[in-house]
Amino acid sequence: MQELIGKARVLIEALPYISDFRGKTVVVKIGGAAQDDPALRRRFAEDIILLDWVGINVVVVHGGGKQITAMLDKVGIAARFEAGMRVTDDATLEVVEMVLAGSLNGELVRLVNHLGGAAVGITGCDGGLARAVQTRPELGLVGEVTAIDRAVIDRLVPDFIPIIAPLATGDDGRALNVNADVFAARLAQALGAEKLVMLTDIAGVLDADRQLIPSISAAGARGLITQGVIAGGMIPKVENALGALAAGVNKVHIIDGRIEHALLLEIFTQEGVGTQVVADAAPPTITTAP
């Protein structure tokens, strides 16, 4: 009986969050173990279906770096990186498109639909969703998103869950490879999302003692970058979060996708399972009596 009562309390705890977020947009970027591990991938699919069923507009962006590298190995193309970014030549781009727009995207879409959801797979090239330009010639066919046309998303939501591969159209009409974290942040900005949630293979933002920080302001995050506490691969993730906040996204969550149902735990519980990054509080308005 106590176990049943505990389940009821979990549902009651979720009610105010469901009420607050119903009808609002949440952009979720999935990568790492949450995408690679079949059991975690299924739990993720269940999570986004539930979010959709309670009236939250869910938009998913997926990565695929590990799978792209594995496919390059299979076809005998050496994977090359510059400062952690994949160098994408013509041959590599063919594999990137095959993996991102093909096998990975299709697998997620099929899983969501099989479990009772209604998902549609697209890339940033579809419907003119994302345009990009090459800003770093040494990376080859890699783009920085310059514009998002949300029309195709608006046609799909709320009837379908869009699952998007991070490709964009360049000025010459060719596809460009885009970092999935950056793509998700730009999409969240364009959609005026209530939240951007990024599933990673780390607990979240850690302090100098390597302890999880449940919530941090934009100013606090910038301070930790300056101090070197936030370092390495976490810097671009946090900078993307800060950019999304500056563009009007209400909150950004960096969470541990290795935890089952991490997405639901972060959105529908007080404690959460990662770090939420929030905008700095506005200074008080001072008025002077006439």
N, C-alpha and C positions, 0 to 999 in steps of 0.2 A: 504493500500500500504506500509506503513512504517513497518508493521509486516512482510510483504513478503521481503522487503529489508533487514530487520534484519536477517531473515533466510538465505538469500544469503550471508550476511557478515559472519555468522557462518560457512558456507561451505567454504568460501574463507580462513577464519582463519585456518581451518583444513587442507588445501591443503599442506602446507610445512611439516606438521607432517606426513601426509599420505605418502608423497614422501620419507621422512627420514626413516620411519619404514617399508616400503613395502619390503617384502622378509625377514624380521627379525623376531625373535621369542620373544613373550611376554608370560610369565608364569603368570597366574592369580590364586590366591587362594581366593575362596569364602567361607565365613562363616557368622555367625551372622544373622542380619536382612535380608541382601541381599539374604540369602539362605532360611530363615524361612518364610518370608512374600511372599505370592503368587504374589502380584503385583510387588514387587521389584525383585523377582526371574525372572519374565517374562521380565522386563526391562534389567536385566543382560543378559539373553539369547539373547535379541535383540542386545545388545552391542557387544557380542562376535561374533555374526553372521556378523554384520557390519565390525568389525575388520577383520574377515576372508575374506569377500567379497572385501575389498580394498587391499588384498594381504599380510596381516600380519599373521604370523603363530602363532595361539593362542593355548596354552596348559592350561587346567584348572585342578586345584586340589581343591577338596571340603572337608570341615570338616563335622561335624555331632554330636558334643558332646551332644547338647540338645536332639536330637532325640534318641541317644543311651541311655541316662539316662531315657527318657520317656518309651522306650521299656523295659528297665530293670525293671522299676516299674511295667509295665504290666505283666511281667512274674514272678514277685516276687523275683527278685535278687537285693540286696542292692548295690547301687553304692558307691564305696569307692575311696577316693583320698588321695594322699600323696604329699604335697607341690604343690597342684594344678594340679597334673598329675593323670590320671585315673589308678587305680590298675586293672589289667586285668588278671583274672584267666581263667580257661578253659571255664566255663559257660559264663563268660562275653565276652570272645573272640567270642563265637558263635553268640552272639547278635551283637557285633561290626561288624562282617563279614556280618551278615544278613542286618543290617541297611546301612553300608557304601557301600558294594559291591552290595546290592540288591535294596532296596526301594529308597534311596537317589540318588544313581548313575543313576538308571534307570529313575527316574523322571526328572532329569536334561537332560539326553540324549533325552528322548521323547519330552521334551519341545523344545529343540533346533531344533530337526528334524521337529516338527510340525510347527515351525515358519519359516521354509525354509532353515535351516542350514543343515549341514551334520556332525553329531557327533557320536563318538564311545565311549562306556564306557568300561573302564578297571580298574584293580587295579594294585598296584605295584608288585603284584605276577605274573601278566600276562606277558608272553614273557620274563621272567627273568629281568623285568625292574628294580626292586629295591631289594637289599639284605641288611639285617640288623642283628645286634647282640644285645643281652640283656646285658645292661651295669648297670642296676639298679635292682637287684634281688627283692627289696621290691615292685617294680611295676609289677612284674610278666611278662606276655607276651607282653611287650612293647619294641620296638626296636629303636636303633639308626642306621640310614642308613649308611652303609659302602661303598656301590658301586651302581652306576647307569649304566645300559646298555641301551643306548639310541636307540638301533636297532629297537625296536617295535614302538617308537615314529617316527623315520625316515621313517618307512614304512607307517605310517598313514598320516603324514604331508607332503604336504599341502592339500591333498585331503579331509582329515577329521579333525575335531576338537577333539582331545583326551580329555576325561573327566575322571579324575583319582581319585580313592578312595585311601587314604593313608594307604595302607597295604604293607608290605614287607615280603620277604621270609627269614626265619632264617636259621642258619647252619644245623638244623635238618630237613629242608623242611617244617616246619610249618609256618603258617602266624603269623606275629607280628603286633601289633597295633603301628602306628607311628603318632606323632603329625603332624597335617596337615601343620602348618607353617614351621616346620623343613623340612618336605618332599618337600614342594614347593621350599624352598630355595636350597636344595640339587639338585633338578631337574633343577632349573634355572642355577645352576653352571654347571651341566653336559651338558646342551644343549647350553651353551654359549649365554644365552638369553640377548637380548638388555635390557629388563626390567623384573622385578618381581613386580607385583602389588598385594597387600594384602588388601582385603576388610574387614573392621572391623566395630565395633559399636561405634567408637569414631572418632572425627574430624581428628585426625592425631597426630603428636608429638606436645606437648604444651610446652610453655616456663614457667618460674617461675611465671608469672602472669596469667597463664592458657589461653594464647593466642596461636592460631595456628601458627606454624612455617612452612611457605610454602616450604622452602628448607633448608637443613642442611648438612654440610659435615660430613664425618665419624668421624673426630676429634671432631667436635662440638657435635655430638651425644654421643661420649664416655665421653666428659666433663660433659654433662647433667646427664649421669648415675652416674658419680663420685659425682656430687653435690647433687644427690637425686632428681633432677627435673623429670627425667625419672625414674619411680618407678613401683613396682607391676608387673602387667601383661604386661606392655609395655616393660619391660626390655628384655624378651626373643624375642619379636617381633623385637625390634631394633637390638639385637645381631644377630639374623638370617639375618637381612638386612646387617649388617656389614660383616658377613661371606660371603654372596653372592657377595658383592662388592669386597672383598678381592680375591675372586675366579674368578673375571673377568666380572661379571654382571655389565652393564653400570650404571643403576639407579634402585633404589628400591623405590616404592611408597606405603605409608601407607595411605589409603583413607577411607572416611566415606561411607560405603555401604548402609546407610540409605537414601542417596540422590539418587533420580531417575537418571539413566544414569550416575552414578558417574564415571564409567570406561571411557566412552567417554569424559566426561568433563575433566578428569585428563590427558588423553593422547593427546587430540586434541585441547586443549585451553591453552593460555598462563598462565591464573590464576590457573587452576587446582582446586581441591576440597580437597586436603589433603597435606601431606608432602612428598616431594621427598628427599631421602637420596642419596648423591653422594659421590664418592671417593674423598679423599684429592687431591688437586692440586699437581702435581709433582713439585719438586723444580727446579728452572732454572739451566740449564747446563752451567757451567763456563768453558770456554776454554782459554788456555794460548797460546799466540803467540809463535811460535818457536824462 
